[in-house]
Amino acid sequence: MAERAVLEALKQSKAKVKGAAELSILLTNDEEQRELNQQWRSKDSSTNVLSFPQIEPFDPVVGILGDITLARETLIREAAEQGVTFEAHFTHLVVHGFLHILGYDHLTDAEAEEMEGLETRILASLGVEDPYAD
């Protein structure tokens, strides 16, 4: 699922693939995710996904790209709350995390609109419903 999500995100994003690349994806537990969130973002809580880019935003895709960590218990709970499958939510958050690795963000309304629109298109091509739909 993760590989398919990443490859589709590469295909539909602005990313320029320049050679072999490596990405680490870790499905962990809430406690470890909380520790990572505290260490790297000074937030003492778990979160669904964290991205740790090793390339500059929108640089060519080559070499070590970075790491994505996902909190399994949080994903299970959120999927149930949203009425979606774990697989759909996992796929969404892998796409979301990978777009952060590539340089996309959602700090401003314009950035959020661009990133969420791209996520929605990528997910649709993977058969996952729009997570931002009301």
Summary of the structure (lengths in Angstrom):
residues: 134
radius of gyration: 14.3
end to end distance: 25.0
largest distance: 39.8
contacts: 397
relative contact order: 0.20
helix: 51%
strand: 21%
